[in-house]
Amino acid sequence: MIQRREFVRFKAKRPVRVYVGSERRLVQTFAVELAGGGLLLAGPDVLAIGEHVEFELSLLVGSEPVIGRGRVVRADTRGQRAITFSEMSELNRRRVVRFIFAGERAERRRMLQADECDGN
């Protein structure tokens, strides 16, 4: 069975502040992948599968963070945690998607330039 994703994943290291529990304990980490429906964090292992969190994702230096709520849906052997977005304004979701598309375009340009330099 082929699994289709609704959103494209994009590798990007971006700072994330995660607030855990009713006491809103702050955990600082970073995203290693972004998608319109969630993000993959580089840990921390204090986040349990099924746990609900609030987050602030910094896309660009000097811009307002993307804020939202999510749920930890997966952990891998490297300690990374997948968060699916459960609450986020449509504006913030569009900001994430635009950031991903801009990053993909920049990556394609780099690849084309590298091919031109290699004589392809």
TIVO-2410 file (N, C-alpha, C; in nm, 3 decimals):
# residues 120
REC num residu      c1      c2      c3 atome chaine
REC   1      M   0.084  -0.118   0.000     N      A
REC   1      M   0.000   0.000   0.000    CA      A
REC   1      M   0.089   0.125   0.000     C      A
REC   2      I   0.060   0.218  -0.087     N      A
REC   2      I   0.135   0.344  -0.095    CA      A
REC   2      I   0.067   0.447  -0.007     C      A
REC   3      Q   0.148   0.512   0.077     N      A
REC   3      Q   0.096   0.616   0.164    CA      A
REC   3      Q   0.118   0.751   0.097     C      A
REC   4      R   0.015   0.828   0.081     N      A
REC   4      R   0.025   0.961   0.022    CA      A
REC   4      R   0.015   1.065   0.133     C      A
REC   5      R   0.099   1.165   0.123     N      A
REC   5      R   0.098   1.272   0.222    CA      A
REC   5      R   0.027   1.392   0.165     C      A
REC   6      E  -0.045   1.460   0.253     N      A
REC   6      E  -0.117   1.580   0.209    CA      A
REC   6      E  -0.021   1.698   0.188     C      A
REC   7      F   0.091   1.698   0.265     N      A
REC   7      F   0.185   1.809   0.259    CA      A
REC   7      F   0.325   1.759   0.227     C      A
REC   8      V   0.401   1.841   0.157     N      A
REC   8      V   0.539   1.812   0.125    CA      A
REC   8      V   0.624   1.832   0.249     C      A
REC   9      R   0.722   1.746   0.269     N      A
REC   9      R   0.818   1.763   0.379    CA      A
REC   9      R   0.941   1.835   0.327     C      A
REC  10      F   0.996   1.921   0.412     N      A
REC  10      F   1.112   2.000   0.373    CA      A
REC  10      F   1.213   1.997   0.487     C      A
REC  11      K   1.336   1.958   0.457     N      A
REC  11      K   1.440   1.957   0.560    CA      A
REC  11      K   1.485   2.099   0.587     C      A
REC  12      A   1.472   2.141   0.711     N      A
REC  12      A   1.511   2.276   0.750    CA      A
REC  12      A   1.535   2.279   0.900     C      A
REC  13      K   1.647   2.333   0.940     N      A
REC  13      K   1.676   2.346   1.084    CA      A
REC  13      K   1.629   2.483   1.129     C      A
REC  14      R   1.521   2.483   1.207     N      A
REC  14      R   1.462   2.607   1.255    CA      A
REC  14      R   1.437   2.595   1.405     C      A
REC  15      P   1.464   2.701   1.482     N      A
REC  15      P   1.441   2.696   1.627    CA      A
REC  15      P   1.292   2.683   1.661     C      A
REC  16      V   1.267   2.604   1.765     N      A
REC  16      V   1.129   2.584   1.812    CA      A
REC  16      V   1.129   2.589   1.965     C      A
REC  17      R   1.034   2.663   2.017     N      A
REC  17      R   1.008   2.663   2.162    CA      A
REC  17      R   0.881   2.582   2.182     C      A
REC  18      V   0.889   2.479   2.265     N      A
REC  18      V   0.776   2.391   2.292    CA      A
REC  18      V   0.736   2.409   2.437     C      A
REC  19      Y   0.605   2.423   2.461     N      A
REC  19      Y   0.552   2.437   2.596    CA      A
REC  19      Y   0.474   2.311   2.629     C      A
REC  20      V   0.512   2.245   2.739     N      A
REC  20      V   0.460   2.114   2.773    CA      A
REC  20      V   0.380   2.120   2.903     C      A
REC  21      G   0.267   2.051   2.905     N      A
REC  21      G   0.189   2.035   3.027    CA      A
REC  21      G   0.112   2.159   3.067     C      A
REC  22      S   0.032   2.143   3.172     N      A
REC  22      S  -0.050   2.255   3.220    CA      A
REC  22      S   0.035   2.366   3.279     C      A
REC  23      E   0.155   2.331   3.326     N      A
REC  23      E   0.246   2.432   3.381    CA      A
REC  23      E   0.327   2.501   3.271     C      A
REC  24      R   0.307   2.457   3.145     N      A
REC  24      R   0.374   2.515   3.027    CA      A
REC  24      R   0.525   2.518   3.043     C      A
REC  25      R   0.581   2.404   3.078     N      A
REC  25      R   0.727   2.391   3.091    CA      A
REC  25      R   0.791   2.414   2.954     C      A
REC  26      L   0.888   2.504   2.947     N      A
REC  26      L   0.953   2.539   2.822    CA      A
REC  26      L   1.062   2.438   2.788     C      A
REC  27      V   1.058   2.391   2.664     N      A
REC  27      V   1.162   2.305   2.609    CA      A
REC  27      V   1.208   2.370   2.479     C      A
REC  28      Q   1.337   2.401   2.470     N      A
REC  28      Q   1.390   2.461   2.348    CA      A
REC  28      Q   1.456   2.353   2.265     C      A
REC  29      T   1.421   2.349   2.137     N      A
REC  29      T   1.474   2.248   2.046    CA      A
REC  29      T   1.476   2.309   1.906     C      A
REC  30      F   1.485   2.227   1.805     N      A
REC  30      F   1.474   2.278   1.669    CA      A
REC  30      F   1.408   2.174   1.580     C      A
REC  31      A   1.344   2.225   1.477     N      A
REC  31      A   1.280   2.139   1.378    CA      A
REC  31      A   1.386   2.093   1.279     C      A
REC  32      V   1.378   1.967   1.237     N      A
REC  32      V   1.467   1.917   1.132    CA      A
REC  32      V   1.392   1.900   1.001     C      A
REC  33      E   1.259   1.892   1.008     N      A
REC  33      E   1.173   1.887   0.891    CA      A
REC  33      E   1.047   1.965   0.919     C      A
REC  34      L   0.996   2.030   0.813     N      A
REC  34      L   0.871   2.105   0.823    CA      A
REC  34      L   0.775   2.055   0.716     C      A
REC  35      A   0.647   2.064   0.746     N      A
REC  35      A   0.541   2.035   0.649    CA      A
REC  35      A   0.423   2.122   0.686     C      A
REC  36      G   0.328   2.135   0.595     N      A
REC  36      G   0.210   2.216   0.623    CA      A
REC  36      G   0.123   2.156   0.733     C      A
REC  37      G   0.145   2.029   0.765     N      A
REC  37      G   0.063   1.963   0.866    CA      A
REC  37      G   0.135   1.928   0.994     C      A
REC  38      G   0.265   1.960   1.001     N      A
REC  38      G   0.339   1.926   1.122    CA      A
REC  38      G   0.487   1.950   1.107     C      A
REC  39      L   0.562   1.904   1.207     N      A
REC  39      L   0.706   1.922   1.204    CA      A
REC  39      L   0.773   1.806   1.276     C      A
REC  40      L   0.900   1.787   1.245     N      A
REC  40      L   0.980   1.685   1.310    CA      A
REC  40      L   1.085   1.755   1.392     C      A
REC  41      L   1.086   1.726   1.522     N      A
REC  41      L   1.179   1.790   1.615    CA      A
REC  41      L   1.299   1.701   1.640     C      A
REC  42      A   1.412   1.763   1.666     N      A
REC  42      A   1.534   1.692   1.705    CA      A
REC  42      A   1.526   1.663   1.854     C      A
REC  43      G   1.436   1.577   1.893     N      A
REC  43      G   1.410   1.552   2.034    CA      A
REC  43      G   1.309   1.653   2.081     C      A
REC  44      P   1.299   1.675   2.202     N      A
REC  44      P   1.366   1.609   2.314    CA      A
REC  44      P   1.288   1.486   2.358     C      A
REC  45      D   1.358   1.399   2.428     N      A
REC  45      D   1.294   1.275   2.468    CA      A
REC  45      D   1.195   1.292   2.584     C      A
REC  46      V   1.179   1.414   2.633     N      A
REC  46      V   1.080   1.438   2.739    CA      A
REC  46      V   0.939   1.446   2.683     C      A
REC  47      L   0.926   1.453   2.551     N      A
REC  47      L   0.793   1.461   2.488    CA      A
REC  47      L   0.741   1.320   2.464     C      A
REC  48      A   0.628   1.288   2.525     N      A
REC  48      A   0.570   1.154   2.514    CA      A
REC  48      A   0.471   1.148   2.397     C      A
REC  49      I   0.464   1.033   2.333     N      A
REC  49      I   0.367   1.014   2.225    CA      A
REC  49      I   0.228   1.035   2.281     C      A
REC  50      G   0.148   1.112   2.209     N      A
REC  50      G   0.013   1.146   2.251    CA      A
REC  50      G   0.003   1.276   2.329     C      A
REC  51      E   0.116   1.328   2.373     N      A
REC  51      E   0.117   1.451   2.452    CA      A
REC  51      E   0.080   1.572   2.366     C      A
REC  52      H   0.000   1.660   2.423     N      A
REC  52      H  -0.039   1.785   2.355    CA      A
REC  52      H   0.059   1.894   2.397     C      A
REC  53      V   0.100   1.974   2.297     N      A
REC  53      V   0.199   2.079   2.323    CA      A
REC  53      V   0.156   2.208   2.254     C      A
REC  54      E   0.212   2.317   2.300     N      A
REC  54      E   0.205   2.444   2.230    CA      A
REC  54      E   0.344   2.471   2.178     C      A
REC  55      F   0.355   2.545   2.066     N      A
REC  55      F   0.488   2.569   2.011    CA      A
REC  55      F   0.496   2.708   1.948     C      A
REC  56      E   0.620   2.754   1.936     N      A
REC  56      E   0.655   2.876   1.864    CA      A
REC  56      E   0.769   2.838   1.771     C      A
REC  57      L   0.744   2.843   1.642     N      A
REC  57      L   0.840   2.805   1.540    CA      A
REC  57      L   0.895   2.932   1.475     C      A
REC  58      S   1.026   2.949   1.479     N      A
REC  58      S   1.089   3.066   1.417    CA      A
REC  58      S   1.129   3.030   1.274     C      A
REC  59      L   1.062   3.091   1.177     N      A
REC  59      L   1.093   3.064   1.037    CA      A
REC  59      L   1.207   3.152   0.988     C      A
REC  60      L   1.199   3.282   1.015     N      A
REC  60      L   1.299   3.377   0.967    CA      A
REC  60      L   1.342   3.467   1.083     C      A
REC  61      V   1.469   3.499   1.086     N      A
REC  61      V   1.522   3.588   1.189    CA      A
REC  61      V   1.451   3.722   1.179     C      A
REC  62      G   1.402   3.771   1.292     N      A
REC  62      G   1.337   3.901   1.296    CA      A
REC  62      G   1.188   3.899   1.266     C      A
REC  63      S   1.133   3.784   1.228     N      A
REC  63      S   0.989   3.778   1.202    CA      A
REC  63      S   0.918   3.713   1.320     C      A
REC  64      E   0.790   3.740   1.329     N      A
REC  64      E   0.709   3.681   1.436    CA      A
REC  64      E   0.711   3.528   1.423     C      A
REC  65      P   0.717   3.457   1.535     N      A
REC  65      P   0.714   3.311   1.525    CA      A
REC  65      P   0.575   3.261   1.485     C      A
REC  66      V   0.575   3.143   1.426     N      A
REC  66      V   0.450   3.074   1.396    CA      A
REC  66      V   0.409   3.006   1.527     C      A
REC  67      I   0.289   3.036   1.573     N      A
REC  67      I   0.243   2.975   1.698    CA      A
REC  67      I   0.129   2.879   1.670     C      A
REC  68      G   0.121   2.778   1.752     N      A
REC  68      G   0.014   2.681   1.735    CA      A
REC  68      G   0.017   2.576   1.844     C      A
REC  69      R  -0.069   2.479   1.827     N      A
REC  69      R  -0.077   2.365   1.917    CA      A
REC  69      R  -0.065   2.240   1.833     C      A
REC  70      G  -0.015   2.135   1.895     N      A
REC  70      G   0.000   2.010   1.824    CA      A
REC  70      G   0.002   1.892   1.919     C      A
REC  71      R   0.020   1.775   1.860     N      A
REC  71      R   0.024   1.651   1.938    CA      A
REC  71      R   0.142   1.569   1.889     C      A
REC  72      V   0.215   1.511   1.984     N      A
REC  72      V   0.327   1.424   1.950    CA      A
REC  72      V   0.269   1.293   1.896     C      A
REC  73      V   0.303   1.259   1.772     N      A
REC  73      V   0.244   1.141   1.710    CA      A
REC  73      V   0.343   1.028   1.686     C      A
REC  74      R   0.473   1.059   1.695     N      A
REC  74      R   0.571   0.956   1.665    CA      A
REC  74      R   0.705   0.992   1.724     C      A
REC  75      A   0.780   0.890   1.761     N      A
REC  75      A   0.920   0.905   1.804    CA      A
REC  75      A   1.002   0.803   1.726     C      A
REC  76      D   1.124   0.840   1.689     N      A
REC  76      D   1.206   0.744   1.617    CA      A
REC  76      D   1.326   0.703   1.702     C      A
REC  77      T   1.409   0.617   1.648     N      A
REC  77      T   1.523   0.564   1.722    CA      A
REC  77      T   1.629   0.668   1.751     C      A
REC  78      R   1.627   0.780   1.678     N      A
REC  78      R   1.723   0.889   1.702    CA      A
REC  78      R   1.672   0.988   1.805     C      A
REC  79      G   1.553   0.963   1.859     N      A
REC  79      G   1.497   1.053   1.959    CA      A
REC  79      G   1.417   1.168   1.901     C      A
REC  80      Q   1.402   1.170   1.770     N      A
REC  80      Q   1.324   1.277   1.708    CA      A
REC  80      Q   1.176   1.255   1.736     C      A
REC  81      R   1.103   1.366   1.745     N      A
REC  81      R   0.960   1.361   1.775    CA      A
REC  81      R   0.882   1.430   1.664     C      A
REC  82      A   0.779   1.362   1.612     N      A
REC  82      A   0.692   1.420   1.510    CA      A
REC  82      A   0.572   1.482   1.578     C      A
REC  83      I   0.544   1.606   1.542     N      A
REC  83      I   0.430   1.681   1.596    CA      A
REC  83      I   0.334   1.708   1.481     C      A
REC  84      T   0.209   1.672   1.498     N      A
REC  84      T   0.109   1.709   1.399    CA      A
REC  84      T   0.036   1.832   1.450     C      A
REC  85      F   0.010   1.926   1.361     N      A
REC  85      F  -0.058   2.049   1.402    CA      A
REC  85      F  -0.204   2.018   1.431     C      A
REC  86      S  -0.252   2.067   1.545     N      A
REC  86      S  -0.394   2.050   1.577    CA      A
REC  86      S  -0.467   2.184   1.578     C      A
REC  87      E  -0.396   2.291   1.610     N      A
REC  87      E  -0.454   2.425   1.610    CA      A
REC  87      E  -0.350   2.523   1.559     C      A
REC  88      M  -0.389   2.597   1.455     N      A
REC  88      M  -0.301   2.698   1.400    CA      A
REC  88      M  -0.386   2.788   1.313     C      A
REC  89      S  -0.357   2.916   1.317     N      A
REC  89      S  -0.432   3.007   1.232    CA      A
REC  89      S  -0.401   2.976   1.086     C      A
REC  90      E  -0.494   3.006   0.999     N      A
REC  90      E  -0.472   2.983   0.856    CA      A
REC  90      E  -0.355   3.068   0.807     C      A
REC  91      L  -0.340   3.188   0.860     N      A
REC  91      L  -0.228   3.274   0.823    CA      A
REC  91      L  -0.095   3.206   0.857     C      A
REC  92      N  -0.084   3.150   0.977     N      A
REC  92      N   0.040   3.083   1.016    CA      A
REC  92      N   0.065   2.958   0.932     C      A
REC  93      R  -0.040   2.882   0.900     N      A
REC  93      R  -0.022   2.764   0.815    CA      A
REC  93      R   0.030   2.807   0.677     C      A
REC  94      R  -0.025   2.915   0.623     N      A
REC  94      R   0.021   2.966   0.493    CA      A
REC  94      R   0.167   3.011   0.501     C      A
REC  95      R   0.207   3.071   0.613     N      A
REC  95      R   0.346   3.113   0.630    CA      A
REC  95      R   0.440   2.993   0.625     C      A
REC  96      V   0.401   2.883   0.690     N      A
REC  96      V   0.483   2.762   0.687    CA      A
REC  96      V   0.493   2.708   0.545     C      A
REC  97      V   0.380   2.699   0.476     N      A
REC  97      V   0.379   2.646   0.340    CA      A
REC  97      V   0.463   2.735   0.247     C      A
REC  98      R   0.450   2.867   0.259     N      A
REC  98      R   0.531   2.958   0.176    CA      A
REC  98      R   0.680   2.941   0.204     C      A
REC  99      F   0.715   2.925   0.331     N      A
REC  99      F   0.855   2.904   0.369    CA      A
REC  99      F   0.909   2.777   0.302     C      A
REC 100      I   0.830   2.670   0.304     N      A
REC 100      I   0.870   2.543   0.243    CA      A
REC 100      I   0.888   2.560   0.093     C      A
REC 101      F   0.791   2.622   0.026     N      A
REC 101      F   0.801   2.640  -0.119    CA      A
REC 101      F   0.920   2.727  -0.156     C      A
REC 102      A   0.945   2.833  -0.080     N      A
REC 102      A   1.061   2.919  -0.107    CA      A
REC 102      A   1.191   2.841  -0.090     C      A
REC 103      G   1.196   2.757   0.012     N      A
REC 103      G   1.315   2.674   0.033    CA      A
REC 103      G   1.336   2.573  -0.079     C      A
REC 104      E   1.227   2.514  -0.126     N      A
REC 104      E   1.237   2.419  -0.237    CA      A
REC 104      E   1.284   2.488  -0.364     C      A
REC 105      R   1.230   2.606  -0.392     N      A
REC 105      R   1.273   2.681  -0.511    CA      A
REC 105      R   1.423   2.714  -0.502     C      A
REC 106      A   1.468   2.757  -0.385     N      A
REC 106      A   1.610   2.790  -0.367    CA      A
REC 106      A   1.696   2.665  -0.387     C      A
REC 107      E   1.650   2.553  -0.337     N      A
REC 107      E   1.725   2.428  -0.354    CA      A
REC 107      E   1.733   2.389  -0.501     C      A
REC 108      R   1.624   2.403  -0.575     N      A
REC 108      R   1.625   2.372  -0.718    CA      A
REC 108      R   1.722   2.463  -0.793     C      A
REC 109      R   1.722   2.593  -0.757     N      A
REC 109      R   1.816   2.686  -0.821    CA      A
REC 109      R   1.961   2.643  -0.795     C      A
REC 110      R   1.991   2.605  -0.670     N      A
REC 110      R   2.126   2.561  -0.637    CA      A
REC 110      R   2.165   2.437  -0.719     C      A
REC 111      M   2.070   2.344  -0.733     N      A
REC 111      M   2.098   2.223  -0.810    CA      A
REC 111      M   2.122   2.255  -0.957     C      A
REC 112      L   2.041   2.345  -1.013     N      A
REC 112      L   2.059   2.384  -1.153    CA      A
REC 112      L   2.193   2.454  -1.173     C      A
REC 113      Q   2.230   2.541  -1.080     N      A
REC 113      Q   2.358   2.610  -1.091    CA      A
REC 113      Q   2.473   2.511  -1.080     C      A
REC 114      A   2.461   2.413  -0.992     N      A
REC 114      A   2.565   2.312  -0.977    CA      A
REC 114      A   2.577   2.230  -1.106     C      A
REC 115      D   2.464   2.197  -1.169     N      A
REC 115      D   2.467   2.123  -1.295    CA      A
REC 115      D   2.534   2.205  -1.402     C      A
REC 116      E   2.507   2.336  -1.408     N      A
REC 116      E   2.569   2.423  -1.508    CA      A
REC 116      E   2.720   2.430  -1.488     C      A
REC 117      C   2.762   2.435  -1.362     N      A
REC 117      C   2.906   2.440  -1.331    CA      A
REC 117      C   2.975   2.308  -1.369     C      A
REC 118      D   2.901   2.198  -1.358     N      A
REC 118      D   2.955   2.066  -1.392    CA      A
REC 118      D   2.950   2.041  -1.543     C      A
REC 119      G   2.888   2.132  -1.619     N      A
REC 119      G   2.878   2.117  -1.763    CA      A
REC 119      G   2.762   2.034  -1.810     C      A
REC 120      N   2.665   2.009  -1.722     N      A
REC 120      N   2.546   1.930  -1.760    CA      A
REC 120      N   2.439   2.017  -1.819     C      A
***
